[in-house]
Amino acid sequence: MKTTEGGRVIAIIKAKLALTNQTIADDYGVHVNTVSGWISGKNRPHYDDIVQIVDMYSQDLNDLREIIKHESIKL
């Protein structure tokens, strides 16, 4: 299944900050299966979830979208 752009954003944050799915889930207050589903493309995160996770880890959404565009981080 293809990862959505929102899932890619979360996956890039995970890779950049060396986080686990469990850490993201604990920090954001969702089940680890939710985070795994977002990253794998099984489920789509809501835009609000993406924005909150980006903010929670002090990332810039536009920078993350550029990374996706240029595929400079391999997951």
N, C-alpha and C positions, 0 to 999 in steps of 0.2 A: 504494500500500500504506500502511496506517495505521501510524504510529509507535507502538510500545509505550510504556508509562509509563517503563520503564527507558531506552529510547531518547530519550524526551523529557527525562529527567533529564540525560543526557549532552549533549543538544543545548542545554539551558539553561545548563549549565556552559560549554559552548563559546561561547555568545553572551555570557554575563556576563563572561567572562575574555578575550574576543576571541581564542580559540584556533582553530587549524585542525584538521581531522581528522588530518592528518599529525602535528601536535604531540601530540595526545592519544595517537595510536598509538605514537609514539616514547617518550613519557613512560611509557606503560603496558606497552610491550613487545609490542604486537600489530601485525598488518599494518593498513595504512590502510583496506583493504577491509573489515576487521572492524568498525572504527569507523563507516565509511560505512554498512554494513549495519545496524548498531544504530540509527543516527540515522534512516535511511530507513524502517525497519520491516521490511526484508527478513529480518533475523535478530533474535533476542531475546538481549540480554545476560543472563548468569546474575546472580542477585542478588549474589553475591560480587564479580563484576566491577563492578557499580554501586557497591556500598559502597566498594570499594577506590579507584575513580576519584573518588568524592565525597571520600573522606579525602585522597587524593593532592593534590587542589586545595583542601583546607581549607574545604569547603563543608558545609552542614548539610542532611541528607537531608529532614528534615521541612520546612525552609524551601523546598526545591526542589519538594517535593510540593504545598505551598501555592501556589506559582507555577503549577504545572500546573493545579491546581484552579481558580484564578482567571484563568488565561490572560493574565497581565499582561505577559508578554514574548512578542512575536511573533517567530517564527523564519522 
